[in-house]
């Protein structure tokens, strides 16, 4: 099979269809009607399985151990942050059946054809390198704990499986997530029951206050909304006639339930004393009976592979969305391999200090996703009555520009990060002088970018 030129309105050979064991030929071009298949229900497990894993557990752990919240405070922050991120995931998934293109291609409506390269590059870096590294590290630690195999060989085994799934492509990713879901759900629910039995739900709470709450909220929101730039990547093969309500509900529900249940279990586990010197995964499984601890370690590996199948796939799709005239051999599947190799290198570098690296990474995601989302949602609202055909034409128009989008995005980042960032390596002006503010960078970034874009977009129309 050959790959159609990027962004061409031409046809993707109708040989792919709903085949599972076939390498997907599509890149960032629109999926034609002949290739449309599936239903919204598949989005439920596609967005649930990747979050039933250790990276999600650690959201709850850091809320209690690092941000100083009690179990109940952590739970409130997790539920609120996750709900907001899941809602926008459902809304953005609607554009998959509508346009048949990945989320980063749809971003051209907000930032222009060339201007969209910057957010697409950011997403390619975050997905294919950052998230790929985070999840691969947790899986490597789990395999190391389970088998005694050294961390580096464990890492290499895990990334090989992740890259293979992403290489095959869209249909295989959906099927993998479908069959991983019941296995992961049963094991983590069993672990949750055992964890809550031993947890001290009145414990934790070392004085995090409102600042700690905002940090935990930002981390939970950053984790859930971090999937938003991938939303239509996995709904773009759905028929245009797919039920709209279900197309919103299924991904939102899958994301919300999986993140909330697993992260809250992580918060409960943080109230249980862990063995001294234990790796993060060993600390989570230390209180479990041996048979269940081994099952959880297997689930951590499976969950990380489930998440990174999406990360490495969407990372490659984001690069393909640049709209550059890449050589024919540099197809989506090859970009998956390139992205996976870069992510593996980052994972190797962070093996020694995974906990601190993950805390910083969660917040940094929210720093850029929030302004991006503010612009994208305002543009979506402004275009609600624009004919679909006109919008679809602009997605492939290389001369199309929308300077207010990129200006609003960069302004949101430039205002929010220096003033409100609360990182280990950099503390902004406001939390430095008033620590009780915690970290409201995402809220400020979203608000500034959304409002500024709404004003500029009316003053300087896209053309």
C-alpha positions as CSV (number, residue, x, y, z in Angstrom):
1,X,0.0,0.0,0.0
2,X,1.2,3.6,-0.6
3,X,0.7,6.6,1.5
4,X,-1.4,9.4,0.0
5,X,0.4,12.8,-0.1
6,X,0.0,14.7,3.2
7,X,-3.2,16.8,3.3
8,X,-4.2,15.8,-0.2
9,X,-8.0,15.7,-0.7
10,X,-7.3,12.6,-2.7
11,X,-8.2,9.1,-1.8
12,X,-6.8,6.6,0.6
13,X,-7.0,3.2,-1.0
14,X,-10.1,1.5,0.4
15,X,-8.0,-1.6,1.3
16,X,-7.5,-0.6,5.0
17,X,-11.1,-0.4,6.2
18,X,-11.5,-2.3,9.4
19,X,-8.6,-4.6,9.0
20,X,-6.7,-5.1,12.2
21,X,-3.4,-6.8,11.2
22,X,-2.5,-4.4,8.4
23,X,-0.2,-1.4,8.6
24,X,-2.2,1.8,8.3
25,X,-1.3,3.8,5.2
26,X,-3.0,7.1,6.2
27,X,-1.0,10.1,7.5
28,X,-2.7,13.4,8.2
29,X,-4.9,13.5,5.1
30,X,-8.7,13.3,5.4
31,X,-10.1,9.8,5.8
32,X,-12.5,9.2,2.9
33,X,-16.0,7.8,3.3
34,X,-14.9,4.4,2.0
35,X,-12.6,3.9,5.0
36,X,-15.0,5.1,7.7
37,X,-16.0,2.4,10.2
38,X,-16.6,1.7,13.8
39,X,-18.9,3.4,16.4
40,X,-18.5,5.8,19.4
41,X,-18.5,3.0,22.0
42,X,-14.9,2.0,21.0
43,X,-13.8,5.4,22.2
44,X,-14.8,4.4,25.8
45,X,-12.2,1.7,26.2
46,X,-9.7,3.5,23.9
47,X,-9.6,6.3,26.5
48,X,-10.1,4.1,29.6
49,X,-7.3,1.5,29.1
50,X,-4.4,4.0,28.7
51,X,-5.2,5.5,32.1
52,X,-5.4,2.3,34.1
53,X,-1.7,2.4,34.8
54,X,0.9,3.6,37.2
55,X,1.3,7.1,35.9
56,X,-2.3,7.7,36.8
57,X,-1.7,6.1,40.3
58,X,1.1,8.6,40.8
59,X,-1.2,11.6,40.4
60,X,-2.9,10.6,43.7
61,X,0.5,9.7,45.3
62,X,2.1,13.1,44.6
63,X,-1.1,15.0,45.8
64,X,-0.7,13.5,49.2
65,X,3.1,13.0,49.6
66,X,4.4,16.0,47.6
67,X,1.6,18.5,47.8
68,X,0.7,17.8,51.4
69,X,-3.1,17.1,51.0
70,X,-5.2,14.8,53.0
71,X,-6.9,11.9,51.2
72,X,-10.2,13.7,50.9
73,X,-8.6,17.0,49.7
74,X,-6.6,15.1,47.1
75,X,-9.8,13.3,46.0
76,X,-11.6,16.6,45.5
77,X,-8.8,18.1,43.4
78,X,-8.5,14.9,41.3
79,X,-12.2,14.7,40.6
80,X,-12.5,18.4,39.6
81,X,-9.4,18.5,37.5
82,X,-10.2,15.2,35.7
83,X,-13.8,16.2,35.0
84,X,-12.8,19.4,33.2
85,X,-10.2,17.6,31.1
86,X,-12.6,14.7,30.3
87,X,-15.4,17.1,29.2
88,X,-13.2,18.9,26.6
89,X,-11.9,15.5,25.4
90,X,-15.5,14.6,24.5
91,X,-16.2,17.9,22.8
92,X,-13.1,17.8,20.6
93,X,-13.8,14.1,19.6
94,X,-16.8,15.4,17.7
95,X,-14.5,16.9,15.0
96,X,-13.1,13.5,14.1
97,X,-16.2,12.2,12.2
98,X,-16.9,15.8,11.0
99,X,-13.5,16.3,9.2
100,X,-11.8,12.9,9.2
101,X,-8.4,14.4,10.2
102,X,-6.2,14.3,13.3
103,X,-6.6,16.9,16.0
104,X,-3.4,18.8,15.1
105,X,-4.7,19.2,11.6
106,X,-7.9,20.7,12.9
107,X,-5.7,23.1,14.8
108,X,-5.0,24.9,11.5
109,X,-8.4,26.6,11.8
110,X,-7.2,28.2,15.1
111,X,-3.5,29.0,14.2
112,X,-3.3,29.0,10.4
113,X,-1.6,26.4,8.2
114,X,1.9,27.4,9.0
115,X,1.3,28.8,12.4
116,X,-0.1,25.4,13.5
117,X,3.4,23.9,13.1
118,X,4.4,25.2,16.6
119,X,1.6,23.6,18.6
120,X,1.8,20.5,16.5
121,X,5.6,20.3,17.2
122,X,4.9,20.8,20.9
123,X,2.4,18.0,20.9
124,X,4.7,15.7,19.0
125,X,7.4,16.4,21.6
126,X,5.1,15.9,24.6
127,X,3.4,12.8,23.3
128,X,6.1,11.0,21.4
129,X,8.9,11.8,23.8
130,X,7.7,13.1,27.1
131,X,4.7,10.9,27.8
132,X,6.4,7.9,26.1
133,X,9.3,8.3,28.5
134,X,7.1,8.6,31.6
135,X,5.1,5.5,30.9
136,X,8.0,3.5,29.7
137,X,9.9,4.2,33.0
138,X,6.9,3.0,35.1
139,X,6.6,-0.2,33.0
140,X,10.4,-0.8,33.2
141,X,10.3,-0.5,37.0
142,X,7.3,-2.9,37.2
143,X,9.1,-5.5,35.0
144,X,12.3,-5.1,37.1
145,X,10.3,-5.6,40.3
146,X,8.5,-8.6,38.9
147,X,11.4,-10.5,37.2
148,X,14.6,-9.0,38.7
149,X,15.6,-8.1,35.2
150,X,17.8,-4.9,35.2
151,X,16.0,-1.6,34.5
152,X,17.6,-1.0,31.1
153,X,16.8,-4.4,29.5
154,X,13.3,-4.0,31.1
155,X,12.9,-0.7,29.4
156,X,14.0,-1.9,26.0
157,X,11.5,-4.9,26.1
158,X,8.7,-2.5,27.0
159,X,9.4,0.1,24.3
160,X,9.7,-2.6,21.6
161,X,6.1,-3.6,22.2
162,X,4.8,0.0,22.4
163,X,6.5,1.0,19.1
164,X,5.2,-2.1,17.3
165,X,1.5,-1.3,18.2
166,X,1.9,2.3,17.1
167,X,3.7,1.2,13.9
168,X,0.8,-1.0,12.8
169,X,-1.7,1.8,13.3
170,X,-5.2,3.0,14.1
171,X,-7.3,-0.2,14.0
172,X,-4.7,-2.3,15.9
173,X,-4.5,0.4,18.6
174,X,-8.3,0.3,19.1
175,X,-8.4,-3.5,19.3
176,X,-5.4,-3.6,21.7
177,X,-7.2,-1.1,24.0
178,X,-10.4,-3.1,23.8
179,X,-8.9,-6.4,25.0
180,X,-6.6,-4.7,27.5
181,X,-9.5,-2.9,29.2
182,X,-11.2,-5.8,31.1
183,X,-7.9,-7.2,32.2
184,X,-6.7,-3.9,33.6
185,X,-10.0,-3.0,35.1
186,X,-10.3,-6.2,37.1
187,X,-6.8,-6.2,38.4
188,X,-6.8,-2.5,39.5
189,X,-10.2,-2.9,41.1
190,X,-8.9,-5.8,43.2
191,X,-5.9,-3.7,44.1
192,X,-8.1,-0.8,45.0
193,X,-10.2,-2.9,47.4
194,X,-7.0,-4.1,49.1
195,X,-5.6,-0.6,49.2
196,X,-8.7,1.0,50.8
197,X,-8.8,-1.8,53.3
198,X,-5.3,-0.9,54.6
199,X,-5.4,2.9,53.9
200,X,-5.7,5.6,56.6
201,X,-8.3,7.8,54.9
202,X,-8.0,10.3,57.6
203,X,-4.2,10.4,57.0
204,X,-2.1,12.6,54.9
205,X,-2.5,16.3,55.1
206,X,0.8,17.8,56.1
207,X,-0.3,21.4,55.5
208,X,-0.7,21.6,51.7
209,X,-3.6,24.1,52.1
210,X,-5.1,25.9,49.1
211,X,-1.7,26.0,47.4
212,X,-1.4,22.2,47.5
213,X,-5.0,21.8,46.3
214,X,-4.3,24.0,43.3
215,X,-1.1,22.1,42.5
216,X,-3.0,18.8,42.7
217,X,-5.9,20.2,40.6
218,X,-3.4,21.4,38.0
219,X,-1.7,18.1,37.9
220,X,-4.9,16.1,37.5
221,X,-6.3,18.6,34.9
222,X,-2.9,18.5,33.1
223,X,-3.0,14.7,33.0
224,X,-6.6,14.5,31.7
225,X,-6.4,17.5,29.3
226,X,-3.0,16.3,28.1
227,X,-5.0,13.8,26.0
228,X,-7.1,16.6,24.4
229,X,-4.6,17.3,21.5
230,X,-5.1,13.6,20.5
231,X,-8.9,13.6,20.7
232,X,-9.9,13.3,17.0
233,X,-6.9,11.1,16.1
234,X,-9.0,8.2,17.3
235,X,-12.5,9.3,16.2
236,X,-11.6,10.4,12.6
237,X,-12.4,7.0,11.1
238,X,-16.0,7.1,12.5
239,X,-18.7,7.7,9.9
240,X,-20.0,11.2,9.6
241,X,-23.4,9.9,10.8
242,X,-22.0,8.7,14.1
243,X,-24.2,9.7,17.0
244,X,-23.0,13.0,18.3
245,X,-24.1,12.5,21.9
246,X,-22.3,9.2,22.2
247,X,-19.2,10.6,20.4
248,X,-18.9,13.1,23.3
249,X,-20.0,10.8,26.1
250,X,-17.9,7.7,25.4
251,X,-14.4,9.3,25.4
252,X,-15.4,11.7,28.3
253,X,-16.7,8.8,30.4
254,X,-13.8,6.5,29.7
255,X,-11.3,9.1,30.5
256,X,-13.0,10.4,33.6
257,X,-13.8,7.1,35.3
258,X,-10.4,5.5,34.7
259,X,-8.3,8.5,35.8
260,X,-10.5,9.2,38.9
261,X,-10.7,5.7,40.2
262,X,-7.0,4.9,39.7
263,X,-5.7,8.3,40.9
264,X,-7.9,8.2,44.0
265,X,-6.6,4.7,44.7
266,X,-3.1,6.2,44.4
267,X,-4.0,8.8,47.0
268,X,-5.2,6.1,49.3
269,X,-2.0,4.1,48.8
270,X,0.1,7.2,49.8
271,X,-1.4,6.9,53.3
272,X,0.2,3.4,53.7
273,X,3.8,3.2,54.9
274,X,6.0,1.9,52.1
275,X,9.1,-0.2,52.4
276,X,12.2,1.9,52.8
277,X,14.1,2.4,49.6
278,X,11.4,0.8,47.4
279,X,11.0,1.8,43.8
280,X,7.7,3.7,43.1
281,X,6.0,0.6,41.7
282,X,7.3,-1.6,44.6
283,X,6.0,1.0,47.1
284,X,2.5,0.8,45.5
285,X,2.4,-3.0,45.6
286,X,4.3,-3.5,48.9
287,X,1.1,-3.9,51.1
288,X,-0.6,-6.3,48.6
289,X,-0.5,-10.1,49.0
290,X,2.1,-11.7,46.7
291,X,-0.2,-13.0,44.1
292,X,-2.1,-9.7,43.7
293,X,1.1,-7.7,43.8
294,X,2.4,-9.7,40.8
295,X,-0.8,-9.2,38.9
296,X,-0.7,-5.5,39.6
297,X,2.9,-5.4,38.3
298,X,1.7,-7.1,35.1
299,X,-1.1,-4.6,34.8
300,X,1.3,-1.7,35.2
301,X,3.2,-3.0,32.3
302,X,0.1,-3.6,30.2
303,X,-1.3,-0.2,31.1
304,X,1.9,1.6,30.2
305,X,2.0,-0.2,26.8
306,X,-1.7,0.8,26.3
307,X,-0.9,4.5,27.0
308,X,2.2,4.6,24.9
309,X,0.6,3.0,21.9
310,X,-1.5,6.1,21.8
311,X,1.4,8.5,22.6
312,X,3.8,7.2,20.0
313,X,1.0,7.0,17.4
314,X,-0.3,10.6,18.0
315,X,3.3,11.9,18.3
316,X,4.0,10.7,14.8
317,X,0.6,12.0,13.5
318,X,1.4,15.4,15.0
319,X,4.7,15.5,13.0
320,X,2.8,14.4,9.9
321,X,0.4,17.3,10.5
322,X,3.1,19.9,9.8
323,X,2.0,19.8,6.2
324,X,5.6,19.7,5.0
325,X,6.6,18.0,1.8
326,X,8.4,15.1,3.5
327,X,10.1,12.3,1.4
328,X,7.8,9.4,0.6
329,X,9.8,7.0,2.8
330,X,9.2,9.1,5.9
331,X,5.6,7.8,6.4
332,X,3.5,7.8,9.6
333,X,4.8,4.3,10.5
334,X,8.5,5.4,10.1
335,X,7.7,8.5,12.2
336,X,6.4,6.2,14.9
337,X,9.8,4.4,15.1
338,X,11.7,7.7,15.1
339,X,9.5,9.1,17.9
340,X,9.8,5.9,19.9
341,X,13.6,6.0,19.7
342,X,13.7,9.6,21.0
343,X,11.2,8.7,23.8
344,X,13.3,5.7,24.8
345,X,16.4,7.9,25.1
346,X,14.4,10.3,27.4
347,X,13.2,7.4,29.5
348,X,16.7,6.0,29.9
349,X,17.8,9.4,31.1
350,X,15.1,9.7,33.7
351,X,15.3,6.2,35.2
352,X,17.2,7.5,38.2
353,X,14.8,10.2,39.4
354,X,11.4,9.3,38.0
355,X,9.2,10.8,40.8
356,X,10.5,14.3,40.6
357,X,10.6,14.3,36.8
358,X,7.0,13.2,36.6
359,X,5.8,15.9,39.0
360,X,7.4,18.6,36.9
361,X,6.2,17.1,33.7
362,X,2.6,17.0,34.7
363,X,2.6,20.7,35.4
364,X,4.5,21.6,32.3
365,X,1.9,19.8,30.2
366,X,-0.8,22.0,31.6
367,X,1.3,25.1,31.0
368,X,1.0,24.7,27.2
369,X,-2.2,22.7,26.8
370,X,-4.3,25.3,28.7
371,X,-3.5,28.3,26.4
372,X,-3.8,26.0,23.3
373,X,-7.2,24.7,24.5
374,X,-8.4,28.2,25.2
375,X,-7.8,29.3,21.6
376,X,-9.1,26.1,20.1
377,X,-12.4,26.2,22.1
378,X,-13.1,29.8,21.3
379,X,-12.4,29.1,17.6
380,X,-14.8,26.2,17.7
381,X,-17.5,28.4,19.2
382,X,-16.9,31.2,16.6
383,X,-17.2,28.6,13.8
384,X,-20.3,26.9,15.1
385,X,-22.4,28.4,12.2
386,X,-19.7,28.3,9.5
387,X,-20.5,25.6,6.8
388,X,-18.5,22.5,7.3
389,X,-17.3,22.5,3.6
390,X,-15.8,26.0,4.1
391,X,-13.9,24.9,7.2
392,X,-12.7,21.6,5.5
393,X,-11.4,23.6,2.6
394,X,-9.3,25.8,4.8
395,X,-7.7,22.8,6.5
396,X,-5.9,22.0,3.3
397,X,-5.3,25.6,2.2
398,X,-1.6,26.3,2.5
399,X,-2.1,30.1,2.2
400,X,-4.6,30.2,5.1
401,X,-3.4,32.3,8.0
402,X,-4.8,33.1,11.5
403,X,-2.3,35.2,13.3
404,X,-4.5,36.0,16.3
405,X,-4.4,32.3,17.3
406,X,-0.6,32.0,17.6
407,X,-0.4,35.5,19.2
408,X,-3.0,34.5,21.9
409,X,-1.3,31.2,22.6
410,X,2.1,32.7,23.0
411,X,0.8,35.5,25.1
412,X,-1.0,33.1,27.4
413,X,2.2,31.2,28.0
414,X,4.3,34.4,28.4
415,X,1.9,35.8,31.0
416,X,1.1,32.8,33.0
417,X,4.4,30.9,33.3
418,X,6.7,33.8,34.6
419,X,4.0,35.0,37.0
420,X,2.4,31.9,38.3
421,X,4.6,28.9,37.7
422,X,5.4,26.9,40.8
423,X,8.1,24.3,39.8
424,X,11.0,22.9,41.8
425,X,13.4,24.6,39.4
426,X,11.5,27.8,38.8
427,X,9.0,29.6,40.9
428,X,7.1,32.6,39.4
429,X,6.6,36.0,40.9
430,X,3.2,35.4,42.5
431,X,3.9,32.0,44.4
432,X,7.3,33.3,45.4
433,X,5.7,36.2,47.3
434,X,2.4,34.5,48.1
435,X,3.0,30.7,48.4
436,X,-0.7,30.1,49.2
437,X,-1.5,30.6,45.5
438,X,0.0,27.2,44.7
439,X,0.1,26.9,40.9
440,X,-2.7,28.5,38.9
441,X,-0.7,28.8,35.7
442,X,-3.1,26.7,33.7
443,X,-6.1,28.7,34.8
444,X,-4.4,32.0,34.0
445,X,-3.0,30.7,30.7
446,X,-6.4,29.4,29.5
447,X,-8.2,32.6,30.5
448,X,-5.7,35.0,29.0
449,X,-5.4,33.1,25.7
450,X,-9.2,32.5,25.3
451,X,-10.1,36.2,26.0
452,X,-7.3,37.6,23.9
453,X,-8.1,35.4,21.0
454,X,-11.9,36.3,21.2
455,X,-10.9,40.0,20.9
456,X,-8.2,39.7,18.3
457,X,-10.2,37.2,16.1
458,X,-13.0,39.7,15.7
459,X,-10.6,42.6,15.0
460,X,-8.3,40.6,12.6
461,X,-10.4,37.9,10.9
462,X,-8.7,34.7,9.6
463,X,-7.9,34.8,5.9
